[in-house]
Amino acid sequence: MTELFGIPVSVLLENSGWPAFFLACLLVMFGRLVPATTHKRELEREIKRGDDLKEALDATIAAHAVEAHQLAEVLSFVRVARAAAGRTPGSDDEGP
């Protein structure tokens, strides 16, 4: 084996800095350093993780919408109670 991806092995052995880095990049890109099954498994895991995060975000958004609706109902009740007591929303007097 005198060449690796068209690069003479002697060049790789003499200049071990950048050529070794370049060779490692080539090996990763062509799937020789990390097996394709490992890459596929990790990719599927990350896709599943992204899907789980999307589901969690959707659940959080739905929960916030419910909270906002409940808060609006409470504020509406307070406005009605204040109006029934004859107080305006901006009055400064203390009391229920």
C-alpha positions as CSV (number, residue, x, y, z in Angstrom):
1,M,0.0,0.0,0.0
2,T,1.9,3.0,-1.3
3,E,-1.0,5.4,-1.6
4,L,-3.9,6.2,0.5
5,F,-6.7,8.2,-1.2
6,G,-4.1,9.2,-3.9
7,I,-1.6,10.5,-1.3
8,P,1.7,8.8,-1.0
9,V,2.2,7.2,2.4
10,S,5.7,8.7,2.6
11,V,4.3,12.2,2.5
12,L,1.9,11.3,5.3
13,L,4.8,9.9,7.4
14,E,7.2,12.8,6.8
15,N,4.7,15.6,7.5
16,S,2.5,14.3,10.2
17,G,0.7,17.6,11.1
18,W,-1.7,18.8,8.4
19,P,-1.6,15.7,6.2
20,A,-2.6,13.5,9.2
21,F,-5.5,15.8,10.0
22,F,-6.5,15.8,6.3
23,L,-6.4,12.0,6.2
24,A,-8.5,11.8,9.4
25,C,-11.1,14.1,7.8
26,L,-11.1,12.0,4.6
27,L,-11.5,8.8,6.7
28,V,-14.4,10.3,8.6
29,M,-16.1,11.6,5.4
30,F,-15.9,8.3,3.6
31,G,-17.0,6.3,6.7
32,R,-13.8,4.4,7.3
33,L,-12.9,5.9,10.7
34,V,-16.5,5.7,12.1
35,P,-18.5,2.7,10.9
36,A,-21.6,3.5,8.9
37,T,-23.8,1.6,11.3
38,T,-22.6,3.7,14.2
39,H,-23.2,6.9,12.2
40,K,-26.7,5.8,11.3
41,R,-27.5,4.8,14.9
42,E,-26.3,8.2,16.2
43,L,-28.2,10.1,13.5
44,E,-31.4,8.2,14.3
45,R,-30.9,8.9,18.0
46,E,-30.5,12.6,17.3
47,I,-33.5,12.7,15.1
48,K,-35.6,11.0,17.8
49,R,-34.2,13.4,20.4
50,G,-35.3,16.3,18.1
51,D,-38.8,14.8,17.8
52,D,-39.0,14.4,21.6
53,L,-38.0,18.1,22.0
54,K,-40.7,19.2,19.5
55,E,-43.3,17.2,21.4
56,A,-42.2,18.7,24.7
57,L,-42.4,22.2,23.2
58,D,-45.9,21.6,21.8
59,A,-47.0,20.3,25.3
60,T,-45.5,23.4,27.0
61,I,-47.2,25.8,24.5
62,A,-50.5,24.1,25.1
63,A,-50.0,24.3,28.9
64,H,-49.2,28.0,28.6
65,A,-52.3,28.6,26.6
66,V,-54.4,26.9,29.2
67,E,-52.8,29.0,32.0
68,A,-53.4,32.2,30.0
69,H,-57.0,31.3,29.5
70,Q,-57.4,30.6,33.3
71,L,-55.7,33.8,34.2
72,A,-58.0,35.7,31.9
73,E,-61.0,34.1,33.6
74,V,-59.7,35.1,37.0
75,L,-59.0,38.7,35.9
76,S,-62.5,38.9,34.4
77,F,-64.0,37.6,37.7
78,V,-62.0,40.3,39.7
79,R,-63.3,43.0,37.3
80,V,-66.9,41.8,37.8
81,A,-66.5,41.6,41.6
82,R,-65.0,45.1,41.8
83,A,-67.8,46.5,39.6
84,A,-70.4,44.8,41.8
85,A,-68.7,46.4,44.9
86,G,-68.9,49.8,43.2
87,R,-65.1,50.2,42.9
88,T,-63.3,51.2,39.8
89,P,-60.2,49.3,38.7
90,G,-58.0,52.3,39.5
91,S,-59.3,53.2,42.9
92,D,-56.7,53.5,45.7
93,D,-58.8,52.5,48.7
94,E,-58.0,49.3,50.5
95,G,-60.3,46.4,51.0
96,P,-61.6,43.4,49.2
